[in-house]
Amino acid sequence: MNNADYHSDPAVSASHLHSIAKSPAHYYSRYLAPVKPPSIQTTAMQFGSLVHTAILEPDELAARYGVCPPRNTKAGKEAAEQMKADGIEAITQSDWDTAAAMSDAVYAHPAASELLQQGAPEQSFWWDDNETGLRCKCRPDWLRPDGVVVDLKTTQDASPKGFAKSIANFRYHVQAAHYLNGLEAQRFVFIAVEKTYPFAVGTYELDRVSLDEGQRLAARDLRRIAACRKLDKWPGYSQTISTLTLPAWAFYNDQQEDF
């Protein structure tokens, strides 16, 4: 199954869980609304797809992407239009070179390279959640024959502290739980590669308490989707005036007196 067909399937993915966590209204507007604006792939998303192909499916790189002259020139516009007609995504030489450098960095990393020695990319899986009965799906970046799920992430900071923050901010622990449940796998390993020179790489697994929190949130989000579907109600934020407090870091904690 190609990526477009996978994403058009209505089963619940990790992205669905992230959306319902923000609010049922966000989930409905993205996945269920009969009329909605077309989905637009951001520059960051396009670059991430390029890097994934370069690292995980290098044999497909030339068939999917082509370097295009600057599009502010006549030659560049014509080349881009021809590539689009041929089903090839036009990219800059800079993006091509950066993706290649990131791929080299991943394969130069002992643990990351070893993880990708066996297995296959972009396989699609479906299952029914035991508690809610919801049809679910996942598409791991890389699945090894020993059942280890490998997830490739591009990031600004692949250090342990920096990537732990990304995991929390982007709910990667919920994604890990969702995939582990569907694949009945035991391990979920991240390969994090930085998008700027020297393209540093880190390989990480979550500890038990972090995975348990991912499991708790994934189960909660599935229950929320099931409940909203049953009631056909998709609320957003509070409809009344709410009182807010600043986050702890925003409060004054300087030891010096004002003057």
Backbone as a ProteinNet text record, in pm:
[ID]
protein_1_A
[PRIMARY]
MNNADYHSDPAVSASHLHSIAKSPAHYYSRYLAPVKPPSIQTTAMQFGSLVHTAILEPDELAARYGVCPPRNTKAGKEAAEQMKADGIEAITQSDWDTAAAMSDAVYAHPAASELLQQGAPEQSFWWDDNETGLRCKCRPDWLRPDGVVVDLKTTQDASPKGFAKSIANFRYHVQAAHYLNGLEAQRFVFIAVEKTYPFAVGTYELDRVSLDEGQRLAARDLRRIAACRKLDKWPGYSQTISTLTLPAWAFYNDQQEDF
[TERTIARY]
84.1	0	87.7	54.8	133.5	90.5	170.2	149.1	15.5	-22.6	-147.7	-268.5	-268.9	-380	-388.1	-271.9	-270.4	-334.5	-294.3	-345.2	-493.1	-543.8	-685.4	-774.6	-717.2	-795.5	-843.3	-970.5	-1026.1	-989.1	-915.2	-879.3	-799	-797.9	-734.8	-583.7	-511.3	-365.2	-317.3	-185.9	-130.5	-163.2	-167.8	-202.9	-345.4	-435.2	-571.8	-570.2	-487.5	-479.6	-428	-327.5	-274.9	-381.6	-462.6	-564	-676.3	-725.1	-833.9	-784.3	-654	-598.4	-606.5	-599.7	-612.1	-756	-849.3	-992.3	-1069.7	-1189.3	-1272.2	-1301.6	-1315.1	-1342	-1227.1	-1103.9	-988.9	-989.5	-1024.7	-1031.2	-1137.3	-1255.1	-1364.4	-1329.4	-1274.7	-1247.2	-1139.3	-1049.7	-940.7	-978.8	-1057.5	-1079.4	-1223.3	-1320.4	-1459.1	-1543.6	-1503.3	-1584.5	-1605.1	-1730	-1755.7	-1691.9	-1677.9	-1614.9	-1503.6	-1383.4	-1270.6	-1165.6	-1080.1	-975.5	-882.6	-823.1	-729.3	-607.7	-558.2	-439.3	-317.1	-238.9	-120	4.2	94.9	218.2	315.1	359.3	451	590.2	674.3	812.3	884.3	859.2	923.3	877.7	749.1	697.1	757.4	770	828.2	974	1047.9	1187.7	1198.8	1110.5	1111.8	1088.1	995.2	969	1091.7	1158.9	1281.1	1386.9	1406.5	1508.5	1472.7	1345.6	1302.9	1332.4	1305.1	1332	1481.4	1559.9	1705	1765.4	1712.2	1769.7	1709.3	1576.6	1507.4	1476.1	1463.7	1432.6	1521.4	1652.7	1743.4	1725.2	1680.5	1659.9	1544.8	1457.9	1343.3	1370.3	1484	1510	1504.1	1574.1	1580	1446	1362.1	1231.2	1129.2	1154.7	1058	1099.1	1229.1	1277.9	1376.1	1377.7	1473.1	1516.1	1643.5	1694.4	1649.6	1595.2	1538.4	1615.9	1637.4	1697.8	1609.8	1663	1582.3	1450.7	1341.5	1209.4	1174.3	1261.1	1236	1291.8	1338.9	1385.3	1289.2	1290.9	1205.3	1239.6	1368.9	1412.4	1368.1	1375.4	1335.9	1187.6	1105.7	960.8	922.9	985.9	955.7	998.6	1115.6	1164.9	1073.8	1029.4	941.2	808.2	755.1	627.4	641.1	752.4	773.9	791.2	864.2	881.7	747.3	665	533.8	449.7	455.9	381.9	433.7	562	622.3	610.8	544.3	529.2	652.9	738.9	862.8	853.1	892.9	889.7	1018.6	1004.6	1120.6	1176	1306.8	1371.3	1495.8	1548.5	1669.4	1793.3	1903.5	2029.9	2069.9	2040.8	2074.6	2002.1	1871	1795.3	1846.8	1878.7	1932.6	2062.4	2151.7	2281.4	2264.7	2172.7	2150.1	2093.7	1996.8	1939.4	2046.6	2133.7	2241.5	2337.1	2368.8	2458.8	2395.5	2265	2195	2192.6	2173.4	2177.2	2314.9	2418.7	2555.5	2579.3	2528.5	2547.8	2478	2355.7	2282.5	2357	2403.3	2469.9	2612.3	2667	2797.2	2783.6	2660.5	2634.9	2620.5	2700.8	2700.5	2563.9	2495.3	2366.8	2259.1	2254.5	2153.4	2173.4	2297.5	2326.8	2288.7	2317.5	2284.4	2133.5	2057.4	1911.5	1853.7	1917.5	1864.4	1925.9	2004.6	2065.8	1963.2	1861.2	1757.8	1621	1528.1	1392.2	1344.1	1230.8	1170.1	1097.5	1090.3	1024.3	878.1	803.9	672	574.5	561.6	458.8	336.2	218.4	94.6	27.2	-25.7	-88.6	-219.1	-316.5	-446	-480.6	-557.9	-607.2	-728.6	-800.9	-915.4	-875.5	-895.7	-862.5	-953.4	-894.1	-970.6	-1074.8	-1043	-1134.6	-1247.9	-1216.4	-1317.1	-1374.3	-1305.3	-1347.7	-1313.3	-1245.4	-1210	-1107.6	-1125.8	-1029	-908.7	-789	-667.3	-567.9	-469	-367	-235	-127.9	2.7	88.5	189	280.2	422	487.9	620.7	721.8	811.3	917.6	999.3	1030.4	1111.7	1072.5	1049.8	1016.7	1115.3	1184.9	1284.4	1217.2	1280.3	1222.8	1215.7	1294.8	1287.3	1178.9	1098.1	986.3	1020.5	1141.7	1179.8	1127.6	1054.8	1003.6	1106.4	1144.8	1242.1	1172.7	1185	1119.6	1225.1	1229.5	1327.9	1268.9	1338.7	1293.3	1402.6	1366.7	1456.1	1427.4	1530.6	1514.1	1619.2	1593.3	1692.8	1796.5	1757.3	1844.8	1828.6	1928.4	1923.4	1993.1	2029.7	2090.4	1986	2028.3	1930.1	1830.1	1877.5	1788.2	1698.5	1757.2	1679.8	1575.2	1611.5	1515.2	1408.2	1442.4	1340	1232.8	1275	1179.1	1091.3	1150.5	1072	970.7	1011.2	919.6	797	819.7	707.9	622.8	687	613.4	529.9	585.1	517.8	448.6	446.1	374.6	426.1	557.8	614.3	594.9	581.2	557.5	419.4	323.5	190.2	197.5	271.8	292.9	356	458.3	526.1	427.5	344.1	246.1	148.5	99.9	4.4	64.5	188.3	254.4	281	329.5	359	233.1	121.7	-4.5	-48.5	-40.9	-89.3	-2.7	128.4	221.3	255.1	208.4	241.5	393.4	462.4	608.4	652.4	777.1	830.2	920.4	972.4	1068.2	1035.9	1053.4	1033.7	1155.4	1234.3	1360.6	1356.1	1395.8	1403.6	1544.7	1553.8	1677.6	1651.8	1721.1	1705.9	1828.1	1805.7	1916.5	1892	1991.5	1978.9	1981.9	1909.7	1892.2	2000.1	2094.1	2202.6	2336.9	2440.9	2576.4	2614.1	2674.3	2732	2635.4	2503.7	2401.9	2419.5	2431.5	2453.2	2334.1	2362.4	2262.6	2257.2	2136.5	2117.7	2016.3	2034.1	1938.1	1885.3	1752.3	1691.8	1574.6	1557.4	1436.8	1379.9	1248.7	1185.3	1191.1	1201.8	1196.9	1052.8	1036.8	906	802.6	841.2	744	697.1	784.7	746.6	655.9	686.4	599.2	462	461.5	333.2	248.5	312.3	238	185.1	264.2	215.9	96.6	102.1	-9.8	-135	-117.9	-232.4	-298.5	-217.7	-272.8	-335.1	-272	-327.2	-463.6	-476.3	-604.7	-709.4	-669.3	-762.8	-811.9	-720.4	-757.2	-849.8	-825.7	-915.3	-1055.1	-1061.3	-1192.5	-1263.7	-1189.3	-1249.2	-1305.6	-1231	-1281.7	-1408.6	-1405.9	-1522.8	-1644.2	-1624.5	-1735.7	-1792.5	-1707.7	-1754.4	-1827.9	-1778.9	-1847.8	-1986.8	-1994.1	-2121.4	-2223.8	-2180.4	-2270.8	-2285	-2192.7	-2183.7	-2176	-2092.3	-2065.6	-1915.8	-1875	-1734.2	-1699.4	-1698.6	-1673.8	-1530.3	-1514.4	-1381	-1335.6	-1291	-1251.4	-1374.7	-1353	-1464.1	-1550	-1681.3	-1775	-1803.6	-1741.4	-1759.1	-1624.9	-1627.8	-1504.5	-1429	-1303.9	-1221.1	-1110.9	-1067.3	-957.9	-828	-725.7	-595.5	-492	-390.5	-274	-151	-53.4	69.7	143.9	218.2	302.7	410	461.5	554.6	674.7	726.1	847.2	824.7	697.2	667.9	662.6	664.4	656.1	793.2	792.3	914.7	987.5	1115.6	1193.3	1334	1352.4	1482.3	1502.4	1620.2	1646.2	1673	1701.8	1728	1597.2	1598.8	1482.8	1464.9	1340.7	1315.4	1376.4	1427.4	1474.6	1470.9
-119.1	0	124.2	221.1	344	434.6	536	623	696.7	742	816.8	729.8	606.3	515.8	482.5	464.6	437	552.3	673.8	789.5	815.4	772.2	793.2	690.6	584.1	484.1	543.5	523.6	591.3	532.3	422.2	362.2	460.8	437.2	529.2	508.6	614.6	613.5	692.8	695.2	776.1	923.6	969.1	1109.1	1139.8	1042.6	1060.1	1082.3	1005.6	1018.9	1157	1206.3	1338.7	1445.9	1428	1527.5	1529.9	1414.2	1410	1460.2	1446.1	1495.2	1646.9	1712.7	1858.3	1898.9	1839.6	1854.2	1769.3	1723.1	1651.5	1733.8	1866.1	1951.5	1946	1942.8	1933.6	1799.8	1693.4	1561.6	1559.6	1607.3	1605.2	1687.1	1807.2	1896.1	1839	1759.8	1705.8	1575.8	1491.9	1357.4	1326.2	1395.5	1357.2	1461.9	1586.6	1692	1665.3	1673.9	1646.2	1748.3	1872	1977	2039.3	2037.3	2095.6	2143.3	2235.2	2283.7	2169.3	2176.2	2070.4	2067.2	1948.3	1932.6	1981	2065.6	2121.6	2070.9	2010.8	1961.2	2077.4	2095.4	2203.6	2172	2275.2	2256.3	2156	2163.4	2070.5	1927.7	1909.6	1776.1	1721.3	1807.6	1765.1	1723.1	1800.7	1767.1	1638.4	1619.9	1496.4	1374.5	1384.8	1273.5	1244	1349.1	1331.9	1256.8	1296.7	1232.9	1087.3	1060.4	923.2	835.9	888.5	811.7	789.7	894	883.4	779.2	769.3	678.4	538.6	531	403.5	337.3	417.4	363.1	428.1	417.5	488.3	448.3	325.2	282.3	356.1	417.7	490.5	640.3	686.3	829.8	897.1	842.2	904.1	898.7	800.4	788.1	885.3	932.6	1019.5	1166.5	1194.1	1330.7	1366.2	1493.3	1543.1	1683.9	1711.6	1846.7	1939.7	2053.5	2149	2280.2	2346.2	2479.5	2575	2688.6	2785.7	2816.5	2813	2827.4	2972.2	3065	3203.5	3234.3	3127.6	3142.6	3067.9	3104.2	3037.5	2889	2858.9	2719.6	2639.4	2703.5	2635.9	2605.6	2702.2	2681.6	2570.9	2571.9	2469.6	2330.9	2324.5	2196.3	2142.3	2231.8	2190.1	2138.9	2205.5	2162.7	2026.4	2004.5	1876.6	1764.3	1793.1	1692	1655.8	1755.4	1729.9	1641.6	1668.7	1587.7	1444.4	1426.6	1293.5	1223.5	1288.9	1229.2	1237.7	1334.4	1353.9	1485.5	1482.5	1604.2	1683.8	1807.6	1893.3	1945	1931.5	1980	2058.5	2130.7	2208	2121.2	2165.9	2094.7	2092.2	2201.3	2208.7	2102.1	2083.5	1981.3	1841.2	1819.2	1689.2	1660.4	1758.3	1739.3	1717.8	1792.4	1777.5	1640.3	1593.7	1461.3	1353.3	1368.9	1271.8	1271.4	1390.5	1400.1	1339	1358.4	1298.9	1146.9	1096.7	952.6	895.9	963.7	919.2	916.3	1017	1023.7	908.3	874.5	763.6	632.9	608.9	481.8	476.3	590.7	592	569	576.3	556.1	406.1	347.3	200.5	142	198.4	141.3	163.4	284.8	314.6	227.1	213	130.9	-14.6	-64	-203	-224.9	-128.4	-141.4	-156.1	-91.7	-89.6	-196.9	-286.9	-392.9	-496.1	-519.2	-616.9	-553	-591.2	-539.9	-475	-408.3	-345	-218.4	-118.2	7.5	11.1	102	144.4	29.9	-61.4	-164.7	-117.5	-152.3	-105.9	-220.2	-188	-288.2	-234.3	-325	-289.6	-386.7	-339.8	-425.2	-357.9	-433.7	-381.3	-366.3	-245.8	-221.7	-305	-373.5	-464.5	-393	-274.6	-206	-135.7	-62.4	20.4	-43	-140.6	-199.9	-116.4	-4.1	82.3	14.8	33.2	-14.8	78.6	22.1	102.6	62.5	148.2	121.2	183.6	134.8	199.5	163.8	245.2	225.5	255.9	156.9	182.7	221.3	312	350.4	228.5	144.5	27	-81.4	-201.5	-313.1	-425.8	-463.1	-569.6	-706.7	-810.8	-944.6	-994.4	-936.5	-975	-898	-819.4	-748.8	-613	-566.4	-433.1	-327.5	-229.6	-119.2	-6.2	42.9	151.6	273.4	386.7	509.8	617	671.1	773.1	911.6	994.8	1131.1	1230.2	1332	1444.6	1547.1	1613.4	1699.6	1809.5	1911.8	2016.5	1975.5	1886.8	1851.4	1702.3	1624.3	1480.1	1437.8	1532.1	1497.2	1428.9	1353.4	1288.3	1386.7	1498.3	1596.7	1661.9	1698.4	1765.8	1675.9	1549.5	1461.6	1415.1	1402.2	1370.3	1479.1	1603.6	1713.9	1701.5	1664.2	1645.1	1532.4	1425.1	1313.8	1360.7	1439.7	1490.3	1588.5	1681.1	1784.4	1726.8	1629.7	1575.1	1441.7	1400.2	1278.8	1154.3	1146.4	1028	904.6	924.2	810.3	749.9	832.9	782	704.4	757.9	685.9	550.1	545.9	419.5	318.9	363.8	274.6	220.2	307.3	267.9	161.3	181.6	87	-46.2	-39.4	-161.6	-244.1	-178	-248.8	-318.2	-245.8	-300.9	-411.9	-398.5	-496.2	-607.4	-592.1	-685.8	-702.5	-590.5	-588.7	-555.3	-578.4	-555.8	-433.5	-388.5	-278	-176.3	-49.3	62.1	152.4	165	238.4	358.8	474.5	596.3	614.2	651.2	705.5	853.8	937.4	1082.6	1140	1214.7	1273.7	1423.7	1501	1646.2	1693.9	1804.8	1855.9	1954.5	1982.7	2075.6	2010.2	2058.1	2007.5	2014.4	1910.8	1791.4	1672.5	1697.3	1593.2	1480.5	1522.4	1426.4	1331.7	1208.7	1102.1	1045.2	1016	946.6	835.7	724.8	614.6	595.2	585.3	587.4	491.2	436.6	366.1	436.5	432.5	489.2	390.6	443.6	356.9	313.3	222.3	162.6	265.7	357.9	455.3	547.3	580.5	666.1	591.1	463.8	383.7	363.8	345.6	330.5	455.8	572.2	697.2	707.3	663.6	658.8	566.4	452.6	358.8	419.9	489.1	551.4	654.4	737.7	841.9	783.6	682	619.7	558.3	489.7	428.9	536.3	643.9	753.7	816.3	837.1	900.5	811.4	680.7	588.1	590.4	593	600.6	729.9	836.8	966	964.2	905.4	894.2	810	697.1	608.5	679.4	752.8	821.7	931.2	1008.3	1116.2	1060.2	950.2	888.8	839.2	778.4	725.2	836	947.3	1059.4	1153.5	1141.7	1234.7	1378.9	1397.5	1530.6	1552.8	1670.6	1699.6	1837.4	1850.6	1981.3	2028.2	2159.7	2218.2	2254.8	2377.4	2423.6	2466.6	2508.2	2545.8	2655.7	2642.7	2741.5	2852.6	2846.2	2949.5	3015.4	3123.9	3193.4	3110.4	3081.5	3000.6	3086.2	3048.7	3117.3	3043.2	3117	3058.1	3102.1	3021.5	3061.3	3044.8	3128.8	3119.7	2990.4	2935.5	2819.9	2859.4	2761.9	2788.8	2870.9	2844.1	2913.6	3061.9	3103.8	3243.7	3332.8	3271.5	3351.8	3405.1	3521.8	3588.6	3502.2	3472.8	3393.9	3450	3573.4	3637.8	3671.7	3642.9	3668.7	3815.8	3895.4	4036.8	4113.2	4218.1	4304	4391.7	4426.8	4521.1	4657.6	4725	4862.5	4937.1
0	0	0	-86.5	-85.2	30.5	55.4	170.8	163.4	44.6	29.1	61.4	12.7	40.1	188.7	250.8	395.2	472.1	441.3	516.2	489.5	375.7	345.6	415.5	466.2	538.7	671.3	709.6	826.6	962.2	966.8	1095.4	1179.5	1310	1405.3	1406.8	1376.8	1380.3	1501.6	1521.6	1630.5	1610.8	1485.1	1458.1	1504.2	1492.3	1542.3	1693.5	1762.8	1907.9	1946.8	1874.8	1903.9	1882.2	1779.8	1745.9	1850	1891.6	1990.3	2125.2	2151.4	2277.6	2285.6	2171	2170.4	2196.2	2123.9	2152.1	2051.9	2089.5	1992.8	1867.7	1884.1	1768.6	1668.9	1717.9	1629.5	1555.4	1627	1564	1453.5	1485.7	1389.1	1264.9	1288.1	1174.6	1083.3	1138.7	1056.9	987.7	1056.2	1003.3	961.4	1014.8	990.4	919.6	923.3	862.6	713.6	665.6	523.6	430.1	478.5	398	481.4	430.8	502.5	403.8	444.2	353.8	313.7	196.4	155.2	247	270	353.5	276.7	339.4	275.3	348.1	273.4	332.6	352.7	475.8	506.7	452.2	448.2	402.5	491.3	623.4	716.6	690.8	661.4	632.3	503.5	402.5	275	293.1	372.6	396.6	476.8	575.5	653.3	567	471.3	379.8	293	248.6	169.8	249.7	374	458	485.5	512.3	534.6	413	295.5	174.3	156.4	179.9	162.2	255.5	377.3	476.5	469.4	455.6	466.9	332.9	227.8	94.7	-10.6	3.4	-89	-235.1	-259.6	-398.3	-465.2	-384.9	-438.8	-454.7	-406.3	-399.1	-536.7	-633.5	-766.1	-838.4	-804.3	-869.6	-811.1	-689.7	-622.2	-621.1	-627.5	-613.2	-724	-758.6	-856.5	-820.9	-841.3	-813.8	-924.7	-883.1	-977.7	-971.3	-1084.3	-1081.2	-1000.8	-958	-881.8	-951.4	-875.7	-937.3	-970.4	-932.6	-970.7	-1109.3	-1178.1	-1316.2	-1409	-1534.7	-1632.8	-1643.2	-1645.5	-1655.9	-1534.1	-1417	-1294.6	-1291.6	-1333.6	-1335.7	-1433.6	-1549.9	-1650	-1601.4	-1538.3	-1488.4	-1378.4	-1288.6	-1179.2	-1231.6	-1331.5	-1390.3	-1457.7	-1526.5	-1592.4	-1489.9	-1381.5	-1276.7	-1213.9	-1189.1	-1130.4	-1221.5	-1351.9	-1449.2	-1452.1	-1422.8	-1423.9	-1288	-1191.4	-1059.5	-973.8	-1002	-925.8	-849.4	-723.1	-641.8	-662.4	-699.8	-723.7	-591.6	-572.4	-451.3	-488.9	-392	-416.2	-399.8	-458	-440.9	-293.9	-223.4	-81.6	-1.4	-27.1	45	10.3	-116.6	-157.8	-83.6	-79.4	-14.3	136	197.4	341.2	373.4	294.7	316.9	302.3	203.2	183.2	301.9	354	469.3	593.8	611	725.4	714.4	593.4	572.5	604.9	558.6	588.3	739	809.6	954.3	1024.8	980.5	1042.2	1021.7	900.2	871.9	926.5	967.8	1034.1	1184.4	1235.3	1377.9	1402.9	1491	1506.8	1540.7	1639.9	1682	1576.8	1519.9	1418.1	1295.2	1251.6	1134.5	1158.4	1277.7	1310.9	1310.3	1359.9	1362.1	1221.9	1124.5	988.7	898.1	956.2	875.7	830.6	912.6	879.9	896.3	810.1	822.5	694.7	705.3	588.2	631	541.7	575.7	533.5	595.8	548.3	520.9	617.1	608.3	686.7	640	702.5	778.1	897.4	982.7	1039.5	1059.3	1117.6	1229.8	1326.6	1433.9	1498.9	1580.9	1655.8	1801.5	1855.7	1995.2	2085	2181.6	2266	2351.3	2403.1	2493.7	2420.9	2314.7	2248	2122.1	2067.7	1941.3	1819.6	1838.9	1727.4	1636.5	1507.4	1410.1	1413.5	1430.1	1442.4	1334.2	1314.9	1213.4	1255	1196.1	1212	1091.5	1069.7	955.6	1004.5	1065.1	1121.1	1014.7	1051.8	959.1	918.2	1018.4	991.5	1091.4	1044	1131.9	1107.4	1213	1203.5	1217.2	1164.3	1176.9	1320.7	1410.7	1552	1626.8	1553.7	1614.8	1671.5	1656.1	1704.1	1606.8	1659.9	1579.1	1583.2	1467.7	1459.9	1401.3	1469.8	1426.1	1403.6	1282.3	1246	1267.2	1343.4	1368.3	1328.9	1251.1	1228.5	1337	1385.4	1501.6	1502.2	1580.1	1600.7	1704.8	1797.6	1909.2	1939.1	1902.9	1924.2	2052.8	2138.2	2266.4	2354.6	2455.5	2543.6	2604.1	2655.2	2715.1	2609.9	2496.7	2392.4	2330.3	2304.1	2239.9	2337.3	2465.3	2565.9	2567.6	2551.3	2544.9	2421.1	2307.8	2185.5	2202.1	2268.2	2291.9	2368.7	2472.9	2552.7	2472.8	2402.4	2328.9	2215.2	2143.2	2025.6	2052.3	2178.9	2220.2	2149	2133.8	2071.5	2159.3	2291.3	2379.8	2355.4	2314.6	2280.1	2148.5	2052.6	1926.8	1953.5	2038.7	2069.1	2127.6	2220.4	2282.5	2178.2	2091.8	1988.3	1896.7	1854.1	1764.7	1835.3	1958.6	2032	2053.6	2080.1	2098.7	1970.3	1859.9	1734	1679.1	1696.5	1640.2	1739	1863.3	1970.3	1979.4	1963.1	1970.2	2113	2141.1	2274.9	2284.6	2171	2174.7	2066.7	2102.3	2010.8	2027.4	1921.6	1929.2	1835.3	1886.4	1807.1	1751.5	1625.7	1569.5	1547.9	1621.6	1610.8	1539.8	1431.6	1356.4	1340.7	1373.8	1365.9	1221.4	1197.3	1061	1019.4	1108	1076	1108.1	1039.8	1060.2	1207.5	1264.9	1201.7	1191.7	1195.8	1177.8	1280.6	1407	1515.7	1528.5	1569.8	1576.3	1717.8	1764.7	1891.5	1873.3	1945	1941.6	2083.5	2097.3	2230.7	2242.1	2363.1	2403.2	2525.2	2540.7	2658.9	2774.7	2896.3	3013.3	3040	3134.1	3159.4	3202.1	3287.9	3337.9	3225.7	3132.2	3019.7	2922	2897.8	2812.3	2876.3	3009	3079.1	3065.1	3069.7	3051.5	2908.8	2812.9	2675	2660.5	2726.4	2722.7	2785.8	2897.4	2964.3	2873.7	2811	2724.5	2598	2540.4	2420.2	2449.8	2563.1	2601.3	2627.8	2694.4	2719.9	2590.2	2496.5	2369.5	2287.7	2289.7	2218.6	2280.4	2412.5	2478.4	2442.3	2431.6	2397.6	2255.7	2162.5	2025	2022.2	2092.5	2095.2	2154.7	2263.2	2328.4	2239.2	2175.6	2088.5	1966.7	1913.1	1799.7	1841.4	1960	2006.1	2026.3	2085.6	2113.3	1993.9	1898.9	1786.2	1836	1936.1	1990.3	1988.7	1941.5	1921.1	1977.7	2110.6	2171.6	2152.8	2155	2150	2289.2	2306.3	2437.9	2516.8	2640.1	2727.4	2664.7	2680.2	2628	2727.8	2844.9	2947.4	2976	3054.7	3091	3194.2	3165	3254.9	3315.2	3433.8	3501.4	3472.6	3433.6	3402.8	3504.6	3522	3600.1	3511.9	3531.1	3453	3485.7	3389.5	3421.3	3521.7	3593.4	3703.8	3659.4	3537.7	3493.7	3469.6	3454.6	3423.8	3547.5	3665.5	3786.6	3826.1	3891.1	3933.9	4035.5	4006.2	4101.7	4120.1	4078.2	4095.2	4242.3	4292.7	4434.4	4463.3	4359.9	4381.2	4394.2	4473.2	4489.1	4365.6	4338.4	4229.3	4264.8	4164.7	4186.8	4055.8
[MASK]
+++++++++++++++++++++++++++++++++++++++++++++++++++++++++++++++++++++++++++++++++++++++++++++++++++++++++++++++++++++++++++++++++++++++++++++++++++++++++++++++++++++++++++++++++++++++++++++++++++++++++++++++++++++++++++++++++++++++++++++++++++++++++++++++++++

